[in-house]
Amino acid sequence: MKHRFMKAVVTGAVVAFSATGAMTTAASAAECIAPANPGGGWDFTCRQIGKILFDIGAVDKPVQVTNMPGAGGGLAYNTVVNERGDDADLIIAASSATTTRLAQNAYAGRTADEVRFVGAIGADPGVIAVAADSEFQSLNDLVDAILADPGSVAFAGGSAVGGFDHLKPLMVLKEAGFTDIGSVKYIGVDGGADAITQTVGGFTQAMTGDMSEVVSFLANGDIRVIAVLTDERVPGFEDIPTATEQGFPVVAVNWRGLYVPKGISDARFEEWAGKLQQVADSPEWAQAMADNGLAPFTRVGGDFQSYVDGLVDSIATMSAELGVTQ
Amino acid sequence: METLANLALGFSVALSPYTLMLAVIGCFIGTIIGALPGLGPSNGVAILIPISFALGLDATSALVLMTSVYYGAMYGGRISSILLNIPGDEPALMTTLDGYPMAKRGEAGNALVLSGVASFVGALFATIGLILLAPVLARVAFLFGPAEYFALYLLAFCTLGGIASSNQAKSAIAACIGLGIAMIGVDSSSGLPRLTGGNLHLYDGVDFLVAIVGLFAIAELFFFIESHGKGSSIGVILEKVTIPWRYIKQTSWTMLRASVVGFIAGVLPGAGASLGSFLAYMSEKSIAGEKGGFGTGVPKGVAAPEAGNNAAAGGALVPMLTLGVPGSGTTAVLLALLMTLNITPGPTLFRDNPDVVWGLIASLLIANVVLLIMNVPMVKIFVKILTVPAWILLPGVTLISFTGIYSLTGSYFDLLMLIGFGVLGYFLRKLDVPTVPVILGILLGGNMEDALRRAMTLSDGNVAYLFSSPIAVGLWLAAIVGFVAPMFLRNILKRPQAVTD
C-alpha cells in the first residue's frame, strides 16, 4: 500500500517539478521572460522570436522561455529591474500593454526608463467595430453621436478601464476636438471576443480592440469594422477605411516587441537590436505574423526607444485626464 | 444525417492507435492532476502546452491530449474531495459536502464509482448537447449582458445560506469573508489597486487555488498537529469495492437534472464549471428538501455536483468554440492552445475548420469513455490511499500542495499566502464556520462585482437597469425565492440543529 502511495507522491512531484523545472535556465543561453502564463500574446512573442532567433542562427543555443505571470507584467518588470538589471542574456516580451501600464504607474512605482526597449517587430492594428445592424456606418457617424450626447454610445473592450483598448476611441475623440473624455462610457470585459459578444448583443454600441480579435466575427457578418487605426489600410482588409482617411489621424497598434535590462552595455543593446532586425526580415517571422493576424511594424534600437518614450508621454497625459493614473 | 457525417469525419481524424494512446495517457495524467490539491485542470493544461510544443505534436494530437487532460482533471478532482475532504480543484468543491461523509461511513468505493458514473453522464450529456446545439446555443451569449450576469451570480449567493444546514448566519459570514478576499487586486473598473498594500503579488488578486488548498489541506494539517496525530478526520473504514447499481439507479434522475443545470451554466460565458456544480447541488438539495439529508453523505449529493461540473465543463466549450469567449479558466487555456496552433475559435470555426471541431468533439467522446473504463478499476487503487497512515499521508499531501501552488507563478509569496489561508481555515473550523462559502465568495465575488460595475457604467448608475430584461427579472425572482423560501420552509419542516449553535 505504502509502496503505491509513494508512487503516487513521486508521480505528483514529477508532474509538479516538470512545471518548475521548465523555468530554470541553463547558464549562458539567452532567456526570454514572458510576463504571463503560457498561451497569451507575450508567451507567443517569446516562443516565436526565441525559436526564430535560434533557427536563423542569431543565437547558438535555444532560447529558454520563462513564464512569470503576475500584476499584468509588473512582477516580471520588477524582477528585471531589481534583480537582473545587468543580465546581458535576458530579453523580456513586451507590448502596448507594457507601456500603457508604465505610463499609468500601474507597476507600483516602476518607470519606463528603468529598462531599455530594444524593438518591436509586428503589430496588431487597432480597430473600432459596431454590430452589423448598427446605425453607425462610419467613424464620423459614431463620433457625431458622441459629440451630440456622450452618454449615448458605450464601448466594450478587452482591457481594463484606462487600458489600451479604452484609450483608442478616446484618441479619436480628441482629434475630433472632444475634451470631456471622462464622460465616454467604457466597460472592460474578458477579451476582445467577449467585447464583441456584448456589442452584438446590444449591451454596448461599439467595440474597441485589435484586428486579430475581430477577423472571424467579420467573416461571419456579425460586425462591421468602421475604422482601423493604422497609417494605411491593412493588407487583406482593403475595404476597411483607416481613421486617418476619415479625418481622425490616429495610429494605435498593439505592437509586439522586447525590452532588455537597463544595465547592459550599449554594444550589447545594439547587438540585440540587430538580432531582432534579423528576425523581422526572416520568412519564418513573416509566416508567424500572417498566421496570427499581425501586420508588419518594425522599429528597433534607438528609434524604438524614442517611439516608446513618446507613447508613454501621450498615454500619461491622457490617463491623467481620465483619472486612471495611480 | 449531416451531424453523423461530421461525427464520422471527427472520428476519422481522432481515432487512430496513436491518438488513442495519447488519450489514455492524457486521461491518466489528467486524473492525477485533478486529484492533486493545488493542481487544477487549468494549470494542468497550461503546464502541458509547452510540452506539446516540445513533442512537436500536430494540431489534432495536441487537441486530443489536452482535452483528455481537461476531462481527466474534471474526473480526478472528485477523488481527493471524497477521500481526503480536500477538493482537488475548484469545481470539485461541492463534492466534499456529501462525498467525504460517505467515505467516512465506509462507502468510499461506492462514492467514487457513483461519482465516476455521474461524471460520465454529465460529460456525455454535455458533449451531445455540444454536437446538436452549439450553433444555436452560441446565440444565448448575446442575451446575457452585465445586468443578467449580476442576477445570475446573485442567485448563486442567495441559495448559499442553505449550504451548511447548521447555521445560516455562519454561512453568510463565511461568504462575506470570501467576498472581501475577492476585492483584493486591481479594480477592473478603474485600474487602481485595492487592498494590495502596494504588493505586486496581490495585483492579480488571490488565486482561488491558493485559497482552496490553504483552507482545506493546510488547515487539515494544523488539526492533525494539534491532535498529535490522533483524531484526525482522515482515515476511513474500507470495504470491498463493488459497483453500487442501487445508488446509480436511485440517482439517475438527479444525474440528468444536474447535467441540464450544469450544461446551461457552462454555456454562459463567465459562469463556468464551479457555478455549474454549485447550482446543480443546490437545486437537487431543494428538490430533495430537508428529508433528503444533503450534507450527511447521501448518494444524490455526490452524483449532482459531479454530473453538474462535468456537464458544465462540456458546456463551457460552446462559447469557447463558437465565439472565442472562454466560459471558464480551463477553456481559457484551451483557447490559448488553439490559438498557438493557429486556429482562432469564433463564429467561422465550424465552417472553416470542421476537421478541428469534429476532431475535438470525437476526442471528447473518446476521452469520456476511456475515463469511465479507467476509473472504475482504478477506484480500487485510489481507496487504498486511505489505508496509508495519516502521519505519512498528510505530510505527503502538504508537500504536493506546496509544490503545486509554487508552480502556479513560481513565487514564494503564494506559499506564505497558502499558510495564511491554512491558519484562517483552522480558526474558521474551530468556530464551526463552513469554509465552502468562503471559496465560493472568492470564486464568484469578483465576477459578480464586475457585472454590477459594468451595469452601473452602462446605465449611468440607474439601478432600474438591473431589472431591464425578462431574463434578469426571472433570475431576480428565482434569487428572492431561493433566499426567502428556506426561512418559511424551516418553520414548516422540522427544525434542524439550529438552536444548539
Interface residues (C-beta under 8 A of the other chain):
Chain A: M1 K2 R4 F5 A8 V9 T11 G12 A13 V15 A16 F17 S18 A19 T20 A22 M23 N37 P38 G39 G40 D43 F44 R47 V65 N67 M68 P69 G70 A71 G72 G74 L75 N78 Q104 A106 Y107 A108 G109 G151 A154 A160 V161 G162 G163 K185 Y186 I187 G188 V189 D190 G191 A193 D194 I196 T197 Q198 V200 G201 G202 F203 T204 S212 V215 S216 F217 A219 N220 D222 D291 N292 G293 G323 V324 Q326
Chain B: I29 I32 I33 L36 G38 L39 N43 A46 I47 I49 P50 I51 F53 A141 F142 L143 F144 G145 P146 V186 S188 S189 S190 G191 L192 P193 G198 N199 L200 H201 Y203 D204 P269 G270 L323 G324 V325 P326 V333 L335 A336 L337 M339 T340 N342 T344 P345 G346 P347 T348 L349 D352 I381 K384 I385 T387 V388 I392 L393 G396 L399 I400 T403 G404 Y406 S407 T409 G410 S411 R454 T457 L458 D460
